Amino acid sequence: MNTTRLHLIPVSLGDSPVQRWLPPEVQTIAGNIDVYIAENAKTARAFLKQIGTVRPIQEITIHTLTAKTSTEEIHSWLKAPGKQGDIGLVSEAGCPAVADPGALVAREAHRMGIQVIPWVGPSSILLGLMASGLDGQRFTFHGYAPVQGQERIKQLQQWESLSAKLNQTQLFIETPYRNIAMFEALLKTLKSSTRLCIARSLTTNQEWIQTHTITEWKKRPIPDIDKQATLFLFLA
């Protein structure tokens, strides 16, 4: 029987006190783990410094995961857990294995008979959906929309059509420096009655969430979302 445990540990969505977004029990567990798999080692070390660790951070092993990491390499990481038989998995932000390559690690852990333990913490997708007032029963997350103008317009129209057909909330993100361009594309492309939610900097002091129809958004100032982590949601 494999006694290794893979802990899926959420990290901050932005600059805010750890007690605001991570339960004390999870902080304690994370601080005791001495082998981690992370999208970004620098971000992972910042997270560990914030929560506090039993051993010096320089003594903690951090494997860097990308979408191109081979199954063989992941397998080798999972075969070498820390002293307690534990391995931590963290994302760049929010919940690991949700819209990030951590799913590859969870999949291999199941194949190897390793216990996979998800811990409570922030998910921008769920927090934004909770606060949006849009349909929380039927929704889909798309990741990123196309960058090019016509491709982007076509994709937004397809998502809006799908939303109307299935009464399904559409969620996606954008590279922060393109947020304003995305917002303007949404106003130009979506129908006047479609409800759009902008969820900015969730769980931080800069958190700002508003939902209005496209007609109402056009009457308002452009929201302050430039270069800030933002989730876009709409329901036709």
N, C-alpha and C positions, 0 to 999 in steps of 0.2 A: 504493500500500500504506500502510495506517495504521500509524504507528510508535509511537503512544501506548500506554502500558502502565498497566493498572489493577492496583494492588497491594492485595490483601485482607489486612490486617494485624490480627491478634488483639490485644486489649488485656487488661489485668488483670481478674480476677474479684473482686478485693478488695485490701486493703492488704497487699502483700508485695513483696519486692525484685524488680526487673525480671529479674535473672539467673535467678530461679527459674522463670519462665514464658515468657520470650522469648529465643530463640537470639541470640547476638551478631551473626550475619550479618543477621538480620531487624532488629535494633536499628539497625545501620548504614544499611540501606536506608531504613528509616522516617525516620531522622534527616536524610537527604539530600533527601527529598521536600518540595517547597514549595507543593503544592496538595493539600488534603484534602477529602474528603466525610465528614461525621460526623453521627451522630444528635444529638449535643450538643456544641456548640463548646467549652464550658467543660471538659467531660470530655476532649475531644480535646487541648486545650491542656495539661491536667494530664498526660496521657499523653506528650506531646511533651517537656514539662519533665522528666519522669522518665527518658526514654531519652536525652535530649540531642539537640540539633539543630545543623546546620551554620550556619544563619542564625538571627537573632533570631526568636523565636516570633511577634512582632507583624508580621513580614514574610511570614509563611506564610498563604496564603489557606485559609480553612475554610468550606466550604459546608454549611449545615445541612439534613439530610435528614429527612423525615417520611414516613409512609405515604401522605400526601396530595400529596407533591411530584409535579408533573406530569412526564410523559416529556419534554416540550419543555424544561423547565428542566434536567433531568438531562442531556439531549443537549447543551445549551449549556455545562454544566460540563465534560463530557467532551471538548468541542471546544477547550478552553483548558487544556491540561496545563501543568505547570511547565517550567522551562528544560531539564530533561533528558528531557522527554516523558513524565514519570511523574505519576500521580495516586494518592493513597492513600485507601483506604476503611477506616474504623474504625467499630466498633459502640460502644454504651454500655458493654458488657462482653462479654468472650469473642470469639468468631469473628464477623466481619461476614458478612452475607447468610445466616446461619443463625438462624431465628426472629427476624429483624429486617428492616427495610425495605431493607437493603443489597442484597437480591436484585434489587430494581428497577434498581439501578445496574449490577449484573453483567449483567442481561438486556439492557439498552440497549447496554452495551459490546460484547457479542457481536453485536448487530444492526449496530453501527457498524464491526465488524471490528477492534476493539481487543483486544489480548492481555490476558487476565485471569489474574493470577498469585496463587494462594492460598499464604499463608505459614504456617509451623508456629507454633502457639500454643495457649492454653488454650480448651477447649470444655467447659462445665459438663455438657452432655448426654453427651458421650463419656466424660469423666472419671468422672462419676457411674455410668454404665453399666458401665464397666470395673471399678469397685470394688464394685459391688452384689452380685455373685454371681448375678444374675438372667440371663435368656436374652439373650445378646448377638448372637444370629443373627437374631432376629425382635423388632423393637421399633418403637414409634411415639411421637413427641413431640406433645403436644396443646397446648402453650402454657398458657393459664389455664383452670381449671374455672369454671363459673358461680358467682357470689357468693351468690345467694339459696338458702336452705336446701333446699327441695324440688327445685329445679332441679339443685342440686349433687348431692344424693343420687341423683337419677335418672341424672345423667351418670356418676357414679362406678360405679354398678351396671352401666351399659352398657359402660363401659370394662373392668370386671371380667369381664363375660360375654364380651367380645371377647378378653380375655387368655386365658381358659380355653379358648375355642374354637380360637384360633390358636397357643396357647402363646407369646404375644407380651407382652413387657415393655411396660408403660405408663409414660410419663414426662410430668411436667408441673411447672409452677412456680406460685407464689402470691405475691401482694404481701406483702413481709416482715412487715408488721404483722398480717396475717391467718394467719400460719403455724400458730399454736397452734389456731385455729379449724379450719383444714384438717386438722391432725393428729387432732383430736378427731372430726371428721366421718368420717375414714378408719376410725378404730377402731369407730365406731358402724355404719358402712355395709358394710365389706368382710367377707368370710367369714373364719372363724377360722383357716383353713389358708393364706390368701393371704399371701405374703411381701412385706413392705413395707420399702423402703430409704429412709432419710433421709440426704441428703448436704448438709452445711452448710459454707458458707464455703470452698469448694474452692480449693486452692493457697495459702491463707493460714495463719497460725499458729493460727487458730481452726478449721481444718478438722476435721470430725467426720463419720464415715460409719458407719452401722450398719444391718444387715438382720436382721429377725426376722419371725416370723409375727405375725399380728394378736393371737393368743392370748398370745404372749410379750410383745408391746408393752404389752398391758393390765396386765401384772405389773410393768412398769418405770415409773420416774418419767417425767414428761413431758420430752422432750428440750429442751435449751436452744437453741431456734430462733427465739425471738421477735425480730423486726426484724433478722434476719440472712438473707442470700441463701441460699435452700434449694431443692434439687431433690428432688422426690418420685418414687419409682419403685415399682411393684408388679407382681407376677406371680401370677396365680391358679393 
